[in-house]
Amino acid sequence: MKQTENLIVGLGIAGINLCHQLDKAGKSFLVIDRCPENSSSLIAGGIYNPVVLKRKVKSWKVDELFPFLVETYRELESQLGVDFLLHDFPILKPISSANELNEWQQAVDDSRLSPYVDSIEKQPPNGPFQKSVLVSTTIKNSGFVRIGKLVLAYRNYLQEKGLLIEEEFNYQEVRAEQKVSYKGISADRIIFCEGRFISENPFFNWLPFRPTKGQMLTVRVPESMTPDKIYNQQFLLFPTEQKNVFRLGATYEWHNLDETPSQESTDELIERAQKALNIDFEVLDAQAAIRPNVADRRPTIGRHPEIENMFLFNGMGSKGVMLAPYFAKQLVSHIYEGVELDQEVNLNRFGKRYKNS
Ligand SMILES: Cc1cc2nc3c(=O)[nH]c(=O)nc-3n(C[C@H](O)[C@H](O)[C@H](O)COP(=O)(O)OP(=O)(O)OC[C@H]3O[C@@H](n4cnc5c(N)ncnc54)[C@H](O)[C@@H]3O)c2cc1C
């Protein structure tokens, strides 16, 4: 019988952050993942943005999440020997109307936003912008994680250490008594991090997940599109490691929840980008996956209502890169030190649903 403290199911950005915090706390773990070629974490943009651009307010808990996010991904970069974090990579927000300009001026003057929003440029931004773009502002402290690169590097790291079992997890074979046992493994507890596949988990499928499909494109852009910014205006456009090749995203769909990219979503993304950019994009690739969103748009983590040694770490929605580091640390402190989970993320907020299920 293989012994471990923590049996983890799922190695996306949630599972990776959890493993990292367990590792740092000196706790043992073993991971089961089917290691797909496509998943939400493998194809995500990986952007973290401290400002909700539509409402011009700070993103939820950003002052706590951000310092921890940067520290965590830097630790992982040095542990894995791979560069994937582009921190302090500004987001350029084109402004196309006097009304919008006025709203952004108020945001720039708001002291709560000042660590994150720069002054407004008086000139139209450099680059192939449409004439309708009047000026621009810049979001600071933002950036992105080349998240597919991180997932593949972490998989390798665990494989080399013999800590990753590459297979489909079979829920029928898990027994949670004094210890959790599963196919010759004995663990103190099991922690599920399966992202959108929570719908197949008989222990947690009563939670109100509302998954959304998202599509990203890889596109060729002209030289005049400088690779030193993330461009954000109802679309996200940001550089890859290849010259003049960017990624463009992302769509939101609540139906047709499969992982197949569609021509319709490709057209939608190009159309949105062309409202601000005067570019004939050459589409090189399209990818789609499903985000694990929850009805109240908060992570959903914690202990099963009745099974003491069964936990969930999920619900990262559209912001896995920002949320997973901080809440992985919180869950590990909760398990080992009894630290309370934030009520906003504790899955017990849906307790009534469990009783009625
Ligand atoms: C198009 C798109 C763009 C996005 N852009 C951003 C962005 O810019 N910034 C950002 O922060 N977030 C973004 N996201 C959201 C982000 O991808 C998610 O928040 C995050 O990936 C969720 O991670 P996860 O680990 O919970 O799930 P996943 O990445 O889905 O990982 C779950 C893992 O569990 C495994 N698994 C599940 N069930 C089983 C089973 N039964 N047996 C074995 N293995 C199993 C799967 O194989 C998978 O590897 C985007 C998402 C999409 C789709």
The ligand as a Tripos MOL2 file, in Angstrom:
@<TRIPOS>MOLECULE
LIG
   53    58     1     0     0
SMALL
NO_CHARGES

@<TRIPOS>ATOM
      1 C1        -10.2620   30.6440  -23.1630 C.3       1 LIG1
      2 C2         -9.9040   30.8200  -21.7070 C.ar      1 LIG1
      3 C3         -9.1370   31.9180  -21.3320 C.ar      1 LIG1
      4 C4         -8.8080   32.1220  -19.9960 C.ar      1 LIG1
      5 N1         -8.0180   33.1790  -19.6520 N.ar      1 LIG1
      6 C5         -7.6440   33.3520  -18.3550 C.ar      1 LIG1
      7 C6         -6.7840   34.4190  -17.9890 C.ar      1 LIG1
      8 O1         -6.3680   35.2340  -18.8330 O.2       1 LIG1
      9 N2         -6.4330   34.5410  -16.6820 N.ar      1 LIG1
     10 C7         -6.8730   33.6500  -15.7180 C.ar      1 LIG1
     11 O2         -6.5080   33.7960  -14.5470 O.2       1 LIG1
     12 N3         -7.6980   32.6430  -16.0420 N.ar      1 LIG1
     13 C8         -8.1000   32.4730  -17.3250 C.ar      1 LIG1
     14 N4         -8.9330   31.4470  -17.6650 N.ar      1 LIG1
     15 C9         -9.5230   30.6340  -16.5670 C.3       1 LIG1
     16 C10        -8.5270   29.5990  -16.0700 C.3       1 LIG1
     17 O3         -8.1510   28.8320  -17.1520 O.3       1 LIG1
     18 C11        -9.1710   28.7570  -14.9670 C.3       1 LIG1
     19 O4         -9.4830   29.5860  -13.8650 O.3       1 LIG1
     20 C12        -8.2290   27.6490  -14.4970 C.3       1 LIG1
     21 O5         -7.5650   27.0570  -15.5450 O.3       1 LIG1
     22 C13        -8.9640   26.5830  -13.7200 C.3       1 LIG1
     23 O6         -7.9850   25.6690  -13.2830 O.3       1 LIG1
     24 P1         -8.3310   24.2930  -12.6030 P.3       1 LIG1
     25 O7         -7.0520   23.7060  -12.1610 O.co2     1 LIG1
     26 O8         -9.4160   24.4950  -11.6120 O.co2     1 LIG1
     27 O9         -8.9950   23.3850  -13.7780 O.3       1 LIG1
     28 P2         -8.3440   22.6910  -15.0590 P.3       1 LIG1
     29 O10        -7.3480   23.5440  -15.6900 O.co2     1 LIG1
     30 O11        -9.5020   22.2490  -15.8900 O.co2     1 LIG1
     31 O12        -7.5950   21.4170  -14.4830 O.3       1 LIG1
     32 C14        -8.3030   20.3100  -14.0010 C.3       1 LIG1
     33 C15        -7.4350   19.0700  -14.1890 C.3       1 LIG1
     34 O13        -8.1150   17.9730  -13.5730 O.3       1 LIG1
     35 C16        -8.0060   16.8390  -14.3940 C.3       1 LIG1
     36 N5         -9.1420   15.9370  -14.1320 N.ar      1 LIG1
     37 C17       -10.4480   16.2650  -13.9670 C.ar      1 LIG1
     38 N6        -11.1810   15.1770  -13.7300 N.ar      1 LIG1
     39 C18       -10.3330   14.1170  -13.7610 C.ar      1 LIG1
     40 C19       -10.4970   12.7260  -13.5880 C.ar      1 LIG1
     41 N7        -11.6940   12.1480  -13.3290 N.pl3     1 LIG1
     42 N8         -9.4080   11.9260  -13.6970 N.ar      1 LIG1
     43 C20        -8.1770   12.4560  -13.9510 C.ar      1 LIG1
     44 N9         -7.9660   13.7930  -14.1210 N.ar      1 LIG1
     45 C21        -9.0240   14.6110  -14.0180 C.ar      1 LIG1
     46 C22        -8.0630   17.4200  -15.8080 C.3       1 LIG1
     47 O14        -7.4590   16.4960  -16.6880 O.3       1 LIG1
     48 C23        -7.2330   18.7020  -15.6520 C.3       1 LIG1
     49 O15        -5.8780   18.4580  -15.8950 O.3       1 LIG1
     50 C24        -9.2670   31.2010  -18.9950 C.ar      1 LIG1
     51 C25       -10.0080   30.0860  -19.3820 C.ar      1 LIG1
     52 C26       -10.3330   29.8840  -20.7260 C.ar      1 LIG1
     53 C27       -11.1290   28.6790  -21.1210 C.3       1 LIG1
@<TRIPOS>BOND
     1     1     2 1
     2     2     3 ar
     3     2    52 ar
     4     3     4 ar
     5     4     5 ar
     6     4    50 ar
     7     5     6 ar
     8     6     7 ar
     9     6    13 1
    10     7     8 2
    11     7     9 ar
    12     9    10 ar
    13    10    11 2
    14    10    12 ar
    15    12    13 ar
    16    13    14 ar
    17    14    15 1
    18    14    50 ar
    19    15    16 1
    20    16    17 1
    21    16    18 1
    22    18    19 1
    23    18    20 1
    24    20    21 1
    25    20    22 1
    26    22    23 1
    27    23    24 1
    28    24    25 2
    29    24    26 1
    30    24    27 1
    31    27    28 1
    32    28    29 2
    33    28    30 1
    34    28    31 1
    35    31    32 1
    36    32    33 1
    37    33    34 1
    38    33    48 1
    39    34    35 1
    40    35    36 1
    41    35    46 1
    42    36    37 ar
    43    36    45 ar
    44    37    38 ar
    45    38    39 ar
    46    39    40 ar
    47    39    45 ar
    48    40    41 1
    49    40    42 ar
    50    42    43 ar
    51    43    44 ar
    52    44    45 ar
    53    46    47 1
    54    46    48 1
    55    48    49 1
    56    50    51 ar
    57    51    52 ar
    58    52    53 1
@<TRIPOS>SUBSTRUCTURE
     1 LIG1         1 GROUP 0 **** ****
